[in-house]
Amino acid sequence: MMGSGIYVISPEVAKKAGPACVLSYMIAGIASMLAALAYAEFGVRFPRAGSAYSYVYFSMGEFLAFIVGWNVILENTLAISAVIQACGAYIDSLMNGAISKFIISNIGTLTTDVEHSYFNTEPRLLAIAIMLVFVVILLLGTSGTSSVGNVLCAINIGMLLMIVAIGIWKGDVRNWTNASTGGFFPKGWQGVFSAASMCFFSYGGFDAISAAGEEAKDPRRSMPIATIVAMMTVTVLYTAVAACLTLLRNWTQISQNDGFPDAMQHNEVYWAKYLVTIGAMCGMTTVSVVTLYTIVRAAYSMAEDGLLCPLFAVISKRTQVPQYSMLIFACVSTTIAVFFNIETIVDMLSIGTLMAYMMVTCGLVVYRYCGTGDVSLEFRRFPRLNRVRPPFIGQRAFVYLNLALIIALSFILSFAVQGLWNDPTYLSQITAGTLILVLTSLLSALEEVPDPCQTYRMPLMPWMAVVSIMVNCVLMSTLPGITWVRLIVWLLIGSIIYFTYGIRNSELERRYAACGKNPENNIAL
């Protein structure tokens, strides 16, 4: 989590929001914190590898879990692509662009229309070598990975603090107040929220804590603490670093490839250029390894449940790493990094991340008011599940309908606030907001499933959960239409895989059949 996002997307975020990108990071940090609270509760109750996929599986059933897991695979694959591409750009900047110039001279370009193309100017072949390094690190196993990661993370944090110190020393407030470049809010609040949707990439690593819940010694205590402390620390640090970048360099002149080294060079702090590059490489290496680990664990959980090919569940006896899965996703991520530009990757990554956060929060609401529904017999080994008696189907249907209406109204409210609908009377905003309050009040009137284990619980349910859902919907609505088209295509591909392969090979289906039960009915716990 710490570091890679700020290095990778800060130039793009500044391009969308200007100096107000500091507000974008704050908004994204608060929204991620709300999602993190939901992840933490699920991680405490169900410490099983798979993170968002497993949580939705427990709360809302197999199909929605598959969709979320399919999205998690997409978002993390794209995250690695963005990071290894940025790593290559930072290395190239140290060599004054020698690598990119060599590729253009000897291989050629992919596009000359940088502003309107989805592709890189030239193939980013350095991404291949960088990915090989990350794969080797992960093949050492989780113990080796942890040792390397701790050292790299410490170096990265030191470099981020150095950026803040240099920003205080060399920063120029005129870069925030210059009227000729739009001042602090050159793109208005529309730009701030549009940039905030991209900033989620910077905070996306917290779900790796939940993904490794199976391996934690005391998940009920350590996971909520680790999640909340990490989110608070990262939000403060990212906001400070983004502020320093826009103070060191006017937002219109920030380099899109190597923003921080370029800012150091512009302010004649030449020694810092090299240190920042080292810190960036350390941060991006750590996050890439963790993200690749998260992908293979999610795919492992889905394959273990019979929803993906068994190849993804094959684990190396020596390192305990799903090696085939890792190699497959490494190849896909590298291919994307070589050909597609960072803006295309991050937009698609953001919508997948936001959707996963929203679904996990919805799953928590369903779980708190309805208990578990369609779960496999294996999950009955958790003490919590053995004590829950799901309420009648009417309440479950009511909760689902309520959440669906809240999501729809959140999008309506967002579109109205953005001015996409010409409504000078503000009737649509007032109506949508009022209905959301009414629906949330109806949810709060329901009786929650009792918690005899007295584990960690997300506070202020359902109000905090609804705020989280609304924020995710608002940020999703600011993303370009083509990003929605790509998401729909990806989900259609996933649905085809589920209905042609997953549903036929599902472990849940087999266990229901073995018990002589109909898969459409809930298990009486």
N, C-alpha and C positions, 0 to 999 in steps of 0.2 A: 504493500500500500504506500509506504513512505517514499516519495521521490519521483517515481517514473512519470506519473501523470503531469506533474508541474513542469517537467522538462519537455515532455512530448507535445502537450497541447497549449501551453501558455501563449505562444505566438498566435495560434488560431483563436483562442479565447479573447486575447487583446484585439485582434482584428474585428471580432464581432461586437465587442462591448466597449473598447477603448479603456481608459483608466478605471472605469466602473467595473472592470472585470474582477476587482477585489470584492464587490458585492455579489458577483456571480459565484465566486468561490465560497462565500459565506452562505448563500442560499443553498448551493449544492451540499455544503457541509451539514447544514441543519436538516435538510431532507434526507441525507444519507444517515444521519444520526437516528432519525425516526425509524428508518428501515432497519438500522442496526439493532435497535431495541427489539424489533420483532424477530430478527434472526437470532438474537441472544436467547430469547425465551424458547424458541424452537430448539436451539442448540443444547440448552440445558435439559429439555424434556426428551429429546430424541438425538442423542449423541451418535449419529451414524454418518458415515461419509456420504457425500452427495449434496450437502447444503440445500439450496433452494429446491432442487428436485425432490429430495427426501421429505422436506417440510410440507410441500404441497401434496405429496403422495399420502402422507399421514392424515392431512386435513381435508382434502378435496378429491381424492381418488386418483386413479391411474392415468386417465387420459390428460387431464389438466397438468398432472405432474410431468408427463412426457413432454408436453408443450413447453413447460418451464425449463425442464432439463435440456431440451433441444435449443432453447434460447440461451441458456447458460453456456452451452458448448460454443454457440455462435459468438457471444460477447467476449468470452475468454480467448477464443481463437483470434478474433480481431484485435484484442488487447495486445497479445504477443506480437502480432503483425505490426501494430503501431510502434511498439517499443523497439523492436529490432531495426525497424526503418529509421527511427530517431537515433539509435545507437550508431548506425552507419553514417548518418548526417553529422553527428558530433565528431566522429573519427575523421571524416572527410574535411571538416572545418579545421582540424589541427594541421592537416596537410595542405591547407589553402586551396581546397577543391581539386586536388590532383587526381583523386580517384574518379570523381564524376566526369572530369574533363577527359580522362583516359577512356572511360566507357563510351562517352559521346563520340570521341574521335575514332574508336576502333569497332564499336558495335552499332552506334546510332542512337536515335531518340525514339520514344514512344509517342510523344505528342509535342507540338509547338505551341498549342493553345492552353497555357498553364491555368488561366483563370476559369475556363469553362470545361475542362476535361476531368475525367475521373482517374486518369492515369498519371504516373510519374513522368517527369521530363525524360529521364533515362532509366533503364532497368537498375534497380538498387541491388546489384549482385553481392555487395558486401553483407547483405542480410543473411545470405546462405552461410557464410563463415561464422557469423555471430550466433546463428541458431545452433550450429554444430557445437559451439562452446557451451551453450545452455543445456543442450541434450546430454553432453558428457557430465556436466555438474549434477544433473538430476539422476543420471545412471549410477552415481555414487551411492544412492539411497537417501532416505530422509535424514539419517544421522549426519552423513557427510554434507548434505545440502544445508542442514541447520548450522553447522560449524562455519561453512563458507559464508552463509547468509548473514550471520551475526556480525562478522567482521565488515562485510560490505555495507551493511545497514548503518553501522557506527560511522564509517567514513562518509557516507551519504548525508547523514544528519549534520555532521560537522561542516560539510560543504554548504548545505542549505543555510545554516546559521551564519556562515561566512558571507553568503549572498545578502542576507539581511543586514549584516554589519556594514558591508560596502554600500548598500542602498542608503543607509542612514548617513554614511560619510559623503558619498558622491551624488546622491539623488538631487534632482532639480524639480522643485514644486511647479515650475512653469510648464513642465510636461503634462501636468494635470489641469492647468488653468489657461493654457494657450487657446484663445478664442478661434484662431485661424484653423485649428485642427479639431474644433468641436468642444473643447473644454473637458470636463470630467465625464459628461454624459453625451458623447458624440452620437450614439445610436439610440439613446433613450432607454426606457425600461424594456421595450421590445428586445433590444440588443442584449440587455442584462440577462433576461430570462432565456433567450436563445443561447447565449454563452454558458449559462448555468447548466443547461441540458448536456453540454459537452463536458463540463467540469466533473460530471459523475464518473468519468473515466479515471480521474485522479483518486477517487475515494473507493473504487470498486474492490480493492483488495480485502476489505474487512470480512467478506464472506468466506475467505480462506480459513479464518479462525473457526467458523462453524463447520466448514468442510472437513476439518481434521478433528472434529469433536469426538470421534470414536477412539482417538489415540490420546486424548487428554486424561490425566490421572484423576482429576476432580472437576469434570466439566460444569457441574452445577454452580461452583464457586468461581472458577477461573474464566469461563467463557464470557459471562456478562461483564466482568471487570475488564478483561482484555479488550473486548469490543468497544466499550464506552470510553475507556482511557485512550485507546488508539484513535478513535474518531475525534475526540476533543483536541488531542495533540496535533493531529494532522490538519484539522480545520484551521487552527490558529497559525500553524507554520505555513500552510499553503497561502492563506490570505496575506500574511506578511511578505512572503516571497513574491507573490504576484504584484503587490504594491511596490516593492523595490524594483522589479523589472520595469514597470511603467514609469517610475521616477528616474531610472537610469537612462531610459531611451524613450523618445516620443513614440506613442503607440502606432503611428503611421509608418515608422521606420524600423520597427522590430523585425529582425530576420525570421522568416518562416521556417528555416531549417535549423539554425543554431542560435536561438534567441539570446540565451544567457551569455555564452562566450562572446557573441557579437556586442552585447551591451557592455561587457567588461572592456573589450578593445576600444569601443567608442569613448569610454571614459578614461582611457589610457592606463587602466589597471591591468597591464599585460600579463603579469604573473598569475593573476586570478583567473584569466581565461583558461589556462591549463589546469588549474586546480578544480575549477567548476566542471570542466569536461571530465576529469577523473571522477568527481563526485557523481556526475550524471551517469556515467558508465556503471558505477557501483550501484546506484539506485535502480537503474533499469535492469541490471543483471539480477538483482535480488527479486524484483517484482516479476520479471519474466519467468524465473524458475518457480516461484510460488504460483503464478497463474497457470503455467503448464501443468503443475502438480494438481491444481484445482480442476482443470479440464479432465485429466485422466481419471481422477477420483469420481467426478460426476458421471463420466462415461462408464466407469467400472460399476457404479451403483445401478445404472440403467441396464447394463448388460447382465448383471447379476439377477435383476428382476425379469430378464428375458425380453426386454424391449429393444435391445440392440444386439448386434452380432456377438456371440460368445468370445470372439477374438479380443474384444475390448476388456474382458474380465480376466485375461490370462496375466498372471503375475510372475515376475522373475523370482525364482527361489533364493537367489543370492542377495538381491537388493530390495525385494518386496515392492517393486515398482511395476505397474502395468506397462511393460516396455513396448509392446506392439501398439497399444493405444497412443502412447507418447510419441512414437515415431510417425504415426499417421497424422496426428494433429500438428506435429512440428513441420511436416512437409506442406500441409495445407496453409499454415500460418506463413511460412516462408514464401510460398508462391504468391500469396496476397501482398506481402510486403514488397516483393520485387516489382510488382506491376502497378498497384493502386496507390493513389496519393493519400496523405494523412487525413485530409478533410473528409474524403469519402469513407475511409475506415472508421474514423471517430464518430461520424454521424450515425452510421449503422450500429456501431458499438453502443452508443448512448441509448438508442431506442430499445435495444435488447436488455440493457441493464435496468432501465426504468420499468420495463414491463415485468422483469423478474422481481424487482422490489415490490411492485404493486401487487403481484400475485401472491407473494409470500405474506404480505400484510393482510390481504383478503383471507388467505388461508388461516392466519392466526385468529381473525374475527370468527370465522366458521368454527375453528377448534374451540375457542373460549365459550361459544354459545351453543354448540352442538356436539362437542366431543369429536371422536373419530368416526369416520364413515367407512368407505370401502378400503380396508387395509388388509394386507396379507397376514396369514396366521403367524408368520415369523415375528411380526412386530408386537405380538401379544406378550413377548418376553419382557417388555418394559413394564415395571410395576404400575406406572400411571395408567396404562391402557387396561390393565386387569381390573381397575377400580371404577372405570367410567361406564356409565350406562347411557347410551345416546338417547336424546329425547325423541319424541314422535316426529315423523317425517315432515309434518306441517311446519314446525319451527325451522327445520333445515331449509325447506323451500323458501320460507319467508326471509331468512338471512341471505340466501343467494339472490333473491329478487331485490332485496334492499341494497345489497352491494352493487348489483348491476345498474340500478337506478342512480346510485351515488356516482359511479364511474361516468355514466352518460351525462349526468348533470354537471359534473366537473369539467368535462370537455366543452359543454355548452357555455358554462360560465367563463372558461378560458377564452374561447373564440369571441365571446361578447366583449370581454375586457380588452382583448387585443384590437378591437375595432373591426374585426372581419365582418361583422354584421352592423349595418347602419341603424343604430337604435338610440336616438338622442334622448329618449325618455328613461333609459337605463332599466326598462321593464324586464328585459330578459335576464340581466344580471341579478336584479332583486328577486325575481321569481326563482331562478336556479339556486341562488344562495339560501333562500328561505326553505325551499324543498329539501336541500341537503341538511339543514338544521333539523327539520321535522323528521326526516328519515333516520338521522343519527340519534335523535331523542327516542324514537321507537326502538332502535337497537338497544339503547341503554336501559330501556324498560324491561328487557328480557332478563331472565335469570341465568347467570353464568353457570357452567359446569363446575361443581365443587373441586377444590384442589387439596386433597388430603395430604399430598406430599409437601405442600408449602414451599414450592420451588419459586425461583425468580419469575415475576410476571411483568409484562409491559404495563406501565402505569396509565391511569386515566382512560381505560378502555370503555367505550369504543371511540372516544373523541380524538385521542392522539392517533389512533389507527386511521380514522377518516381523514384527518389533516394530512397524514403521510400519503394516503391514496390520492387526495386532491392535488397535492404538490407534484406528485409523479405525473398525473394526468396533464397538469398545466405545462410542465416541462416537455412532455411528449408532444403536446400540441404545437410547440414552437419549432419542431424539427421540419425539414423540407419534405414536401410531398413525395419525392422520389425515394426518400428513406422509408416511408410507410409502404411504398410499393415493394421495395426489396424485402421488408419484414414480412409482408403478406406472402410473397413468393417462398421465402424460407419456411414459414409456417405451413404452407401448402405441401411443400416437400416433406416436412416432418410428419404431417397428417397422413400422407400416402404411406410413409414407412411404418407408421403405427398401425394403420388398418390393413396393410398387406403382410407385415411381418410381426410387429410387436404384439398385436392382439392375439395372434395365433400361438405365439411362443411364451406368452406371459406366465411367470411363476404364479401370479395371483390367480389366473384362470385355472392352472393345474391344481392348485391347492384347494380352490373351491370345488373343483370336480372330484378331487380325492375325498372331500368331506361330504359329497352328495348335495352341495348347495348351489343355488343359482347365483352367478356372478353379479346379477343385477340387484341382489338383495344385500343388505348390510349384515355383517357378522354381529351376532349378539355377544357382547363382551361381558 
